[in-house]
Amino acid sequence: MTAAEKLLSELRAKSVQVELAEADKLRIEAPPGVVARDEIERLRALKPALLLLLRRSLDVFFLDFETRSLASLRKLGGRAYAEHETTEVLCAVFRLPDGQTIEWQPS
């Protein structure tokens, strides 16, 4: 665990919210007196690492499966549908945070 991750974890345990406000600014919300002076100094010292960490937490990917089955997804729900003996995956598409798209088909 990096120093930035450790500080973020400690603050979140005290119900302090640290968020990305803009590309180069942090937004910190905490009840009065909750954040100690040494934590404020650590926030200042670790600001570049915290900004990077919070930006990375915004990176998400998209995953979509195309399937077919004799089972009804609406009637069974997702888990039972996926486990049904007639359900098969036709293809999957992954979209990465950088916009790259990967298509997959079973061989």
C-alpha distances in whole Angstrom, upper triangle without the diagonal:
4,7,8,6,6,10,11,10,12,15,15,16,18,20,19,19,17,19,20,24,25,23,23,23,20,22,21,23,23,26,28,26,23,21,21,22,19,17,20,19,15,16,19,17,14,16,16,12,13,16,15,12,15,17,15,15,19,19,21,23,26,28,32,34,37,39,42,44,47,45,44,41,42,44,41,38,35,34,38,39,36,37,41,42,44,41,40,37,39,36,33,32,28,28,24,23,25,28,29,31,31,33,34,37,37,39
4,5,5,6,9,10,11,12,14,15,17,19,20,19,18,16,18,18,22,22,21,20,20,18,20,20,22,22,25,27,25,22,20,20,20,17,15,17,17,13,13,15,13,10,13,13,9,10,13,12,10,13,15,14,15,18,19,21,24,27,29,33,35,39,41,44,46,49,47,46,43,44,46,44,40,37,36,40,41,38,40,43,45,46,43,42,39,41,38,34,33,29,28,25,23,24,28,28,31,31,34,35,38,39,41
4,5,5,6,9,10,11,12,14,15,17,19,17,17,15,17,18,21,22,21,19,19,16,19,17,20,20,23,24,22,20,17,16,17,14,12,14,13,9,10,12,10,8,11,12,9,9,13,13,11,14,16,16,16,20,21,23,26,30,32,35,38,42,44,47,49,52,50,49,45,46,48,46,42,40,39,43,44,41,42,46,48,49,46,45,42,44,41,37,36,32,31,27,25,26,30,31,33,34,37,38,41,42,44
4,5,5,6,9,10,11,12,14,16,17,14,14,11,13,14,17,18,17,16,15,13,15,14,17,18,21,22,21,18,15,16,16,14,11,13,12,9,8,11,10,6,8,9,6,6,9,10,8,10,13,13,13,16,18,20,24,27,29,33,36,39,42,45,47,50,48,47,43,44,46,44,40,38,37,41,42,39,41,45,47,48,44,43,41,42,39,35,33,30,28,25,22,24,27,29,31,32,35,36,40,41,43
4,6,5,6,9,10,10,12,14,15,14,13,11,13,14,18,19,19,18,17,15,16,15,17,18,21,23,22,19,16,17,18,16,13,15,15,12,11,14,13,10,12,12,9,8,11,11,8,10,13,12,11,15,16,19,22,25,27,31,33,37,39,42,44,47,44,44,40,41,43,41,37,34,34,38,38,36,38,41,43,45,41,40,38,40,37,33,31,28,26,23,21,23,26,28,30,31,33,34,37,38,41
4,5,5,6,9,10,11,13,14,13,14,13,15,17,20,22,22,20,19,17,18,16,18,17,20,22,20,17,15,15,17,14,11,14,14,11,11,14,13,11,13,15,11,10,14,14,11,13,16,16,15,19,20,22,25,28,30,34,36,40,42,45,46,49,47,46,42,43,45,42,39,36,36,39,40,38,39,43,45,47,44,43,40,42,40,36,35,31,30,27,25,27,30,31,33,34,37,37,40,41,44
4,5,5,6,9,10,11,13,11,12,10,13,15,18,20,20,18,17,14,15,13,15,14,17,18,17,14,11,12,13,11,8,10,11,8,8,11,11,9,11,13,11,9,13,14,12,13,16,16,15,19,21,23,26,29,32,35,38,41,43,47,48,51,48,47,44,44,46,44,40,38,38,41,42,40,42,45,48,49,46,45,43,44,42,38,36,33,31,28,26,28,31,33,35,36,39,39,43,44,46
4,6,5,6,9,10,11,9,9,7,10,12,15,18,18,17,15,12,13,11,13,13,16,18,17,14,12,14,15,14,10,12,13,10,9,13,13,10,11,13,11,8,11,12,10,10,14,14,12,15,18,20,23,26,29,32,35,38,40,44,45,48,45,44,40,41,43,41,37,35,35,38,39,37,39,42,45,46,43,42,40,41,39,35,33,30,28,26,23,25,28,30,32,33,36,37,40,41,44
4,5,5,6,9,10,10,10,10,13,15,19,21,21,21,19,16,16,14,14,14,17,19,18,14,13,15,17,15,12,14,16,13,12,16,16,13,15,17,14,11,15,15,12,12,16,16,14,17,19,21,24,27,28,32,34,38,39,43,44,46,44,43,39,39,41,39,35,33,33,36,38,36,37,41,43,45,41,41,39,41,38,35,33,30,29,26,24,27,30,31,33,34,36,37,40,40,43
4,6,5,7,9,9,11,11,14,17,20,23,23,22,20,16,16,13,14,13,15,16,15,11,10,11,14,12,9,12,14,12,12,15,16,14,15,18,16,13,17,18,15,15,19,19,17,20,23,24,27,30,32,35,38,41,43,46,47,50,47,46,42,42,44,42,38,37,36,40,41,39,40,44,47,48,45,45,42,45,42,39,37,34,33,30,28,30,33,35,36,37,40,40,43,44,47
4,5,5,7,5,7,8,12,15,17,20,21,20,17,14,13,10,10,9,12,13,12,9,8,10,13,12,8,10,13,11,10,14,15,13,14,17,15,12,15,17,15,14,18,18,17,19,22,24,27,30,32,35,38,41,43,46,47,50,47,46,42,42,44,42,38,37,36,40,41,40,41,45,47,49,45,45,43,45,42,39,37,34,32,30,27,30,32,34,36,37,40,41,44,45,48
4,5,5,5,6,8,11,14,17,20,21,21,18,14,13,11,10,10,12,15,15,11,11,13,16,16,12,14,17,15,13,17,18,16,16,18,17,13,16,17,14,13,17,17,15,17,20,21,25,27,29,32,35,38,40,43,44,46,44,42,38,38,40,38,35,33,33,36,38,36,38,41,44,45,42,42,40,42,39,36,34,31,30,28,25,28,31,33,34,35,38,38,41,42,45
4,5,7,10,12,15,18,21,24,25,24,22,18,17,14,13,12,13,16,15,11,11,14,17,16,13,16,18,16,15,19,20,18,19,21,19,16,19,21,17,17,20,21,18,21,23,24,27,29,31,34,36,40,41,44,45,47,44,43,39,39,41,39,35,34,33,37,38,37,38,41,44,46,43,43,41,43,41,38,37,34,33,31,28,31,34,36,37,38,40,40,43,44,47
4,6,9,11,15,18,20,23,25,24,21,17,16,12,11,9,10,12,11,7,8,11,14,15,12,14,17,16,15,18,20,18,19,22,20,17,20,22,19,18,22,23,20,22,25,26,30,32,34,37,39,43,44,47,48,50,47,45,42,42,43,41,38,37,36,40,41,40,41,45,48,49,46,46,44,46,44,41,39,36,35,33,31,34,36,38,39,40,43,43,46,47,50
4,6,10,13,16,18,21,23,23,20,16,14,11,9,7,8,12,12,9,10,13,17,17,14,15,18,17,16,19,21,19,19,22,21,17,19,21,18,17,20,21,18,20,23,24,28,30,32,35,37,40,42,45,46,48,45,43,39,39,40,39,36,34,34,38,39,38,40,43,46,47,44,44,42,44,42,39,37,34,33,31,29,32,34,36,37,39,41,42,44,45,49
4,6,10,13,15,18,20,19,16,12,10,7,6,5,8,10,11,8,8,11,14,15,11,12,15,14,12,15,18,16,16,19,18,14,16,19,16,15,18,19,17,19,22,24,27,29,32,35,38,41,43,46,47,49,46,45,41,40,42,41,37,36,36,40,41,40,41,45,48,49,45,45,43,45,42,39,37,34,32,30,27,30,32,35,36,38,40,42,45,46,49
4,6,10,11,15,17,17,14,10,8,6,5,7,10,13,14,11,11,14,16,17,13,13,16,15,12,15,18,16,14,17,16,13,14,16,14,12,15,17,14,15,19,20,24,26,29,32,35,38,40,43,45,47,44,42,39,38,40,39,35,34,34,38,39,38,40,43,46,46,43,43,41,42,40,36,34,31,29,27,24,27,29,32,33,35,37,39,42,43,46
4,7,9,12,14,13,10,7,6,5,7,9,13,15,16,13,11,14,16,16,12,12,14,13,10,12,15,12,11,13,13,9,10,13,11,9,12,14,12,14,17,19,23,25,28,31,34,38,40,43,45,48,45,43,39,39,42,40,37,35,35,39,40,38,40,43,46,47,43,43,40,42,39,35,33,30,28,25,22,24,27,29,31,33,36,38,41,42,45
4,6,9,11,11,9,6,5,6,9,12,15,18,19,17,15,18,19,19,16,15,17,16,12,14,16,14,11,13,13,9,9,11,10,7,9,12,10,11,14,17,20,23,26,29,32,35,38,41,43,46,43,42,38,38,40,39,35,33,34,38,38,37,39,42,45,45,42,41,38,40,37,33,30,27,25,23,19,22,24,27,29,31,33,35,39,40,43
4,6,7,8,6,5,6,9,12,15,18,20,22,20,18,20,21,21,18,16,18,17,13,14,16,14,11,11,12,9,7,10,10,6,7,11,10,10,13,16,19,22,25,28,32,35,38,41,43,46,44,42,38,38,41,40,36,34,35,39,39,37,40,43,46,46,42,41,38,39,36,32,29,26,23,21,17,19,21,24,27,29,32,34,38,40,43
4,7,8,5,5,5,9,11,15,18,20,22,20,19,21,22,22,19,17,19,18,15,15,18,16,12,13,15,12,10,13,13,10,10,14,14,12,16,18,22,24,28,31,34,37,40,43,45,48,46,44,40,40,43,42,38,37,38,42,41,40,43,45,48,48,44,44,41,41,38,35,32,29,26,23,20,21,23,26,29,32,34,37,40,42,45
4,5,5,7,9,12,15,19,22,23,25,24,22,24,24,24,21,19,20,20,16,16,18,16,13,13,15,13,9,12,14,11,10,14,14,13,15,18,22,24,28,31,34,37,40,44,46,49,47,45,41,41,44,44,40,38,39,43,42,41,44,46,49,49,45,44,41,41,38,34,31,28,25,22,19,19,21,25,27,30,33,36,40,42,45
4,6,9,11,15,18,21,25,26,27,26,23,25,25,25,22,20,21,20,16,16,17,15,12,11,13,11,8,9,12,10,8,12,13,12,14,17,20,23,27,30,34,36,40,43,46,49,47,45,42,42,45,44,40,38,39,43,42,41,43,46,49,48,44,43,40,40,37,33,30,27,23,21,17,17,20,23,26,28,32,34,38,40,43
4,7,10,13,17,20,23,24,25,24,21,23,22,22,19,17,17,17,13,12,14,13,9,8,11,10,7,9,12,11,10,14,15,15,17,20,23,26,30,33,37,40,43,46,49,52,50,48,45,45,48,47,43,41,42,46,45,43,46,49,51,51,47,46,43,43,40,36,33,30,26,24,20,20,23,26,29,31,35,37,41,43,46
4,7,10,13,16,20,21,22,21,18,20,19,20,17,14,16,15,12,11,13,12,9,9,12,10,8,11,13,11,11,15,15,15,18,21,24,27,31,34,37,41,43,47,49,52,50,48,44,45,47,46,43,40,42,45,45,43,46,49,52,52,48,47,44,44,41,37,34,31,28,25,22,22,25,28,31,33,37,39,43,45,47
4,6,10,13,16,18,19,17,15,17,17,17,14,12,14,13,9,10,13,11,8,10,11,8,7,11,11,9,11,14,14,14,17,20,24,27,30,33,37,40,43,46,48,51,49,47,43,43,46,45,41,39,40,43,43,42,44,47,50,50,47,46,43,44,41,37,34,31,28,25,22,23,26,29,31,34,37,39,42,44,47
4,7,10,13,15,16,15,13,16,17,18,15,13,15,15,11,12,15,14,11,14,15,11,10,14,14,11,13,16,15,15,19,21,25,27,31,34,37,40,43,46,48,51,48,46,42,42,44,44,40,38,39,43,43,42,44,47,50,50,47,46,43,44,41,38,35,32,29,27,23,25,27,30,33,35,38,40,43,45,48
4,7,10,12,13,11,10,13,14,15,12,10,13,13,10,12,15,14,12,15,15,12,12,16,15,12,15,18,16,17,21,23,27,29,32,35,38,42,44,47,49,51,49,47,43,43,45,44,40,39,39,43,43,42,44,47,50,51,47,47,44,46,43,39,37,34,31,29,26,28,30,33,35,37,40,42,45,47,50
4,7,9,11,10,10,13,15,17,13,12,16,16,13,15,18,17,15,19,19,15,16,19,18,15,18,20,18,19,23,24,28,30,33,36,39,42,44,47,49,51,48,46,42,42,44,43,39,38,39,42,43,42,44,47,50,51,47,47,45,46,44,40,38,35,33,31,28,30,32,35,37,39,41,43,46,48,51
4,6,8,6,7,11,13,15,12,12,15,16,13,16,19,18,17,20,20,17,18,21,20,18,21,23,21,22,25,27,31,33,35,38,41,44,46,49,50,53,50,48,44,43,45,44,41,39,40,43,44,43,45,48,51,52,49,49,47,49,46,42,41,38,36,34,31,33,35,38,40,41,44,45,48,50,53
4,6,6,8,11,14,16,14,14,18,18,16,19,22,21,20,24,24,20,22,25,23,21,24,26,24,25,29,30,34,36,38,41,44,47,49,52,53,55,52,50,46,45,47,46,42,41,42,45,46,46,47,50,54,55,51,52,50,51,49,45,44,41,39,37,34,37,39,41,43,45,47,48,51,53,56
4,6,8,10,12,15,14,13,16,18,16,18,21,22,21,25,25,22,23,27,25,23,27,29,27,28,31,33,37,39,42,44,47,51,52,55,56,59,55,53,50,49,51,50,46,45,45,49,50,49,51,54,57,58,55,55,53,55,52,49,47,44,42,40,37,39,41,44,46,48,50,52,55,56,59
4,6,7,9,12,11,11,15,16,15,17,20,21,20,24,24,22,23,27,25,24,27,29,27,29,32,34,38,40,43,46,49,52,54,57,58,60,57,55,51,51,52,51,48,46,47,50,51,50,52,55,58,59,56,56,54,56,53,50,48,45,43,41,38,40,42,45,47,49,51,52,55,57,60
4,6,10,12,10,11,14,14,14,16,19,19,19,23,22,19,21,24,22,21,25,26,24,26,30,31,35,37,40,43,45,49,50,53,54,57,54,52,48,48,49,48,44,43,43,46,48,47,48,51,55,56,53,53,51,53,50,47,45,42,40,38,35,37,40,42,44,46,48,49,52,53,56
4,7,8,6,7,10,11,10,13,15,15,15,19,19,16,19,21,20,19,23,24,23,25,28,30,34,36,39,42,45,48,50,53,54,57,54,52,49,48,50,49,45,43,43,47,48,47,48,52,55,56,53,52,50,52,49,46,44,40,39,36,33,35,38,40,42,44,47,48,51,52,55
4,5,5,6,9,10,11,13,14,15,16,20,20,18,20,23,22,21,25,26,25,27,30,33,36,39,42,45,48,51,53,56,57,60,57,55,52,51,53,52,48,46,46,50,51,50,51,54,57,59,55,55,53,55,52,48,46,43,41,38,36,38,40,43,45,46,49,50,53,55,57
4,5,5,6,9,10,11,12,14,15,19,19,18,20,23,22,22,25,27,26,28,31,34,37,40,43,46,49,53,55,58,60,62,60,58,54,54,56,54,51,49,49,53,54,52,54,57,60,61,58,57,55,56,54,50,48,44,42,39,36,38,41,43,46,47,50,52,55,56,59
4,5,5,6,9,10,10,12,14,17,17,16,19,21,20,21,24,25,25,27,30,33,36,39,42,45,48,52,54,57,59,61,59,57,54,54,56,54,50,48,48,52,53,51,52,56,58,60,56,56,53,55,52,48,46,43,41,38,35,37,40,42,44,46,49,50,53,54,57
4,5,5,6,9,10,10,12,15,15,13,16,18,17,17,21,22,21,24,27,29,33,36,38,42,45,48,50,54,55,58,55,54,50,50,52,50,46,44,44,48,49,47,49,52,55,56,53,52,50,51,49,45,43,39,38,35,32,33,36,39,41,42,45,46,50,51,54
4,5,5,6,9,10,10,14,15,13,15,18,17,17,20,22,22,24,27,29,33,36,39,42,45,49,51,54,56,59,56,55,51,51,53,51,48,46,46,50,50,49,50,54,57,57,54,53,51,52,49,45,43,40,38,35,31,33,36,38,41,43,46,47,51,52,55
4,5,5,6,9,10,13,14,13,15,18,18,18,21,23,23,25,28,31,34,37,40,44,47,50,53,56,58,61,58,57,53,53,55,54,50,48,48,52,52,50,52,56,58,59,56,55,52,53,50,47,44,41,39,35,32,33,37,39,42,43,47,48,51,53,55
4,5,5,6,8,11,11,10,13,15,15,16,19,20,20,23,25,28,31,35,37,41,44,47,50,53,55,58,55,54,50,51,53,51,47,45,45,49,49,47,49,52,55,56,52,52,49,50,47,44,41,38,36,33,30,31,34,36,39,40,43,45,48,49,52
4,6,5,6,9,10,8,10,13,13,13,16,18,18,20,22,25,29,32,35,38,41,45,47,51,53,55,53,52,48,48,50,49,45,43,43,47,47,45,47,51,53,54,50,50,47,48,45,41,39,35,33,30,27,28,32,34,36,38,41,43,46,48,50
4,6,5,9,10,9,11,14,14,15,17,19,20,21,24,27,31,34,37,40,44,47,50,53,55,58,56,54,51,51,53,52,48,46,46,50,50,48,50,54,56,57,53,52,49,50,47,43,41,37,35,32,28,29,32,35,38,39,43,44,48,50,52
4,6,8,9,10,12,13,14,15,17,19,20,22,24,27,31,34,37,41,44,47,50,53,55,58,56,55,51,52,54,52,49,46,46,50,51,48,50,54,56,57,53,52,49,50,47,43,41,37,35,31,28,29,32,34,37,39,42,44,47,49,51
4,6,5,6,9,10,10,12,14,15,16,19,20,24,27,31,33,37,40,44,46,50,52,55,53,51,48,48,51,49,45,43,43,46,47,45,46,50,52,53,49,48,45,46,43,39,37,33,31,28,25,26,29,31,34,35,39,40,44,45,47
4,5,5,6,9,10,10,12,14,15,17,19,22,26,29,32,36,39,42,45,49,51,54,52,50,47,47,50,48,44,42,42,46,46,44,46,49,52,52,49,48,44,45,42,38,36,32,30,26,23,24,27,29,32,34,38,39,43,45,47
4,5,5,6,9,10,11,12,14,16,17,21,24,28,31,34,37,41,44,47,50,53,51,50,46,47,49,48,44,41,42,46,46,43,45,49,51,51,48,46,43,44,40,37,34,30,28,24,21,21,25,27,30,32,35,37,41,43,45
4,5,5,6,9,10,11,12,15,16,19,22,26,29,32,35,39,42,45,47,51,49,48,44,45,47,45,42,39,39,43,43,41,43,46,48,49,45,44,41,42,38,35,32,28,26,23,20,20,24,26,29,30,34,35,39,40,43
4,5,5,6,8,10,11,13,15,18,21,25,28,31,34,38,40,44,46,49,47,46,42,43,45,43,40,37,37,41,41,39,41,45,47,47,44,43,40,41,38,34,31,28,26,22,19,21,24,26,29,30,33,35,39,40,43
4,5,5,6,9,10,11,13,17,20,23,26,30,33,37,39,43,45,48,46,45,41,42,45,43,39,37,37,41,41,39,41,45,47,47,43,42,39,40,36,33,30,26,24,21,17,18,21,24,27,29,32,34,38,39,42
4,6,5,6,9,10,11,15,18,21,24,28,31,35,37,41,43,47,45,44,40,41,44,42,38,35,36,40,40,37,39,43,45,45,41,40,37,37,34,30,28,24,21,18,15,16,19,21,24,26,29,31,35,37,39
4,5,5,6,9,10,13,17,20,23,27,30,33,36,39,41,45,43,41,38,39,41,39,36,33,33,37,37,35,37,40,42,43,39,38,35,36,33,29,27,23,21,18,15,16,20,21,24,25,29,30,34,35,38
4,5,5,7,9,12,16,19,22,26,29,32,35,38,40,44,41,40,36,37,39,38,34,32,32,36,36,34,36,39,42,42,39,38,35,36,32,29,26,23,20,17,14,16,19,21,24,26,29,30,34,36,38
4,5,5,7,11,14,17,21,24,27,31,34,37,39,43,41,40,36,36,39,38,34,32,32,36,36,34,36,39,42,42,38,36,33,34,31,27,24,21,18,15,11,13,16,18,21,23,26,28,32,34,37
4,5,5,9,12,15,18,22,25,28,31,35,37,40,39,38,34,35,38,36,32,29,30,34,33,31,34,37,39,39,35,34,31,31,28,24,22,18,16,13,10,12,15,16,19,20,24,25,29,31,33
4,5,8,11,14,17,21,24,27,30,33,35,39,37,35,32,32,35,33,30,27,28,31,31,29,31,35,37,37,34,33,29,31,28,24,22,18,16,13,11,14,16,18,20,21,24,26,29,31,34
4,6,10,13,16,19,23,26,29,32,34,38,36,34,31,31,34,33,29,26,27,31,31,29,32,34,37,37,33,32,29,30,26,23,20,17,14,12,9,12,14,16,18,20,23,25,28,30,33
4,7,10,14,17,20,24,27,30,33,36,34,33,29,31,33,32,28,25,26,30,29,27,30,33,35,35,31,29,26,27,23,20,17,14,11,8,5,8,11,13,15,16,19,21,25,27,30
4,7,10,13,17,20,23,27,29,32,31,29,26,27,30,28,25,22,23,27,26,23,26,29,31,31,27,26,23,24,20,17,14,11,9,7,6,9,10,12,13,14,17,19,22,24,27
4,7,10,13,17,20,23,26,29,28,27,24,25,28,27,23,20,21,25,23,21,24,27,29,28,24,23,19,20,17,13,10,7,5,5,5,9,9,10,10,11,13,15,18,21,24
4,7,10,13,16,20,23,26,25,24,20,22,25,24,21,17,19,22,21,19,22,24,26,25,22,20,17,17,14,10,8,6,5,7,8,11,10,10,9,10,12,13,16,19,22
4,7,10,13,17,19,23,22,21,18,20,23,21,18,15,16,19,18,15,18,21,22,22,18,16,13,14,11,7,6,5,7,9,11,14,12,12,10,10,10,11,13,15,19
4,7,10,13,16,20,19,18,15,17,20,19,17,13,15,18,15,13,17,19,20,19,15,14,11,11,8,6,5,7,9,12,15,17,15,14,11,11,10,10,12,14,18
4,6,10,13,16,16,16,13,16,19,17,15,12,14,15,13,11,14,15,17,15,12,10,7,8,6,4,7,9,12,15,18,20,18,17,13,12,10,9,10,11,15
4,7,11,14,14,14,12,15,18,17,16,13,15,16,13,11,15,15,16,14,10,9,6,5,5,6,9,12,14,18,21,23,20,19,15,14,11,10,10,11,15
4,7,11,11,11,10,14,16,15,14,12,13,13,10,9,12,12,12,10,7,6,4,5,7,9,12,15,18,21,24,26,24,22,19,17,14,13,11,11,15
4,7,8,10,10,13,15,14,14,13,14,13,10,10,12,11,11,8,6,6,7,7,10,12,15,19,22,25,28,30,27,26,22,20,17,16,13,13,16
4,5,7,9,12,12,12,13,12,13,11,8,9,10,8,8,5,4,6,9,10,14,16,19,22,25,28,31,33,30,29,26,24,21,19,16,16,18
4,7,9,12,12,11,13,14,15,12,9,11,12,9,9,6,7,10,13,14,17,19,22,25,28,31,34,36,34,33,29,27,24,22,20,19,21
4,6,9,8,7,10,11,12,9,6,9,10,7,9,7,7,11,13,15,18,19,22,25,28,30,33,36,33,33,29,28,25,23,21,20,23
4,5,5,6,8,9,11,9,7,10,12,10,12,11,10,13,15,16,19,20,22,24,27,30,32,35,32,32,29,28,25,24,22,22,25
4,6,5,5,6,9,8,5,8,11,10,13,12,10,13,13,15,17,17,20,22,24,27,29,31,29,29,26,25,23,22,21,21,24
4,6,6,8,11,10,9,12,14,13,16,15,14,16,17,19,20,20,22,24,26,28,30,33,31,31,28,28,26,25,24,25,28
4,6,9,11,9,9,12,14,12,15,15,14,17,19,21,23,23,25,27,29,31,33,36,34,34,31,31,28,27,26,26,29
4,7,8,6,6,9,10,9,13,13,12,15,17,19,21,21,24,25,28,30,32,35,33,33,30,29,27,26,25,24,27
4,6,6,6,9,10,11,14,15,13,15,16,19,20,19,21,23,25,27,29,32,30,30,28,27,25,24,24,23,27
4,6,5,6,9,10,14,14,11,13,13,16,17,16,18,19,21,24,25,29,27,27,24,23,22,21,20,20,24
4,5,5,6,9,12,13,11,13,14,17,18,17,20,20,23,25,27,30,29,28,26,24,23,21,21,20,23
4,5,5,6,10,11,10,13,14,18,19,19,22,23,26,28,30,33,32,31,28,27,25,23,22,21,24
4,5,5,9,9,7,10,11,14,16,16,19,21,24,26,29,32,30,29,26,24,22,20,19,19,22
4,6,8,9,6,8,9,12,14,14,17,18,22,24,26,29,28,27,24,22,20,18,17,16,19
4,6,9,7,9,11,15,17,17,20,22,25,27,29,32,31,30,27,25,23,20,19,17,20
4,6,5,9,12,15,17,18,22,24,27,29,32,34,33,32,28,26,24,21,19,18,20
4,6,8,12,15,17,19,23,25,28,31,34,36,34,33,29,27,24,21,19,17,19
4,6,10,12,15,18,21,24,27,30,33,35,33,32,28,26,23,20,17,15,18
4,7,10,12,14,18,20,23,26,29,31,29,28,25,22,19,17,15,13,16
4,6,9,11,15,18,21,24,27,29,27,25,22,19,16,14,11,10,12
4,6,8,11,14,18,20,24,25,23,22,18,16,13,10,8,7,11
4,7,11,14,17,20,24,25,23,21,17,14,11,9,6,7,10
4,7,10,14,17,20,21,19,17,13,11,7,5,4,7,10
4,7,10,13,17,18,16,14,10,8,6,5,7,9,12
4,7,10,13,14,12,10,7,6,5,6,9,12,15
4,6,10,11,10,8,6,5,6,8,12,14,17
4,7,8,6,6,5,6,9,11,15,18,21
4,5,5,5,6,8,11,14,17,20,22
4,5,7,9,12,15,17,21,24,26
4,6,9,12,15,18,22,25,27
4,6,10,13,16,20,23,25
4,7,10,13,17,20,22
4,7,10,14,17,19
4,7,10,13,15
4,7,10,13
4,7,9
4,6
4
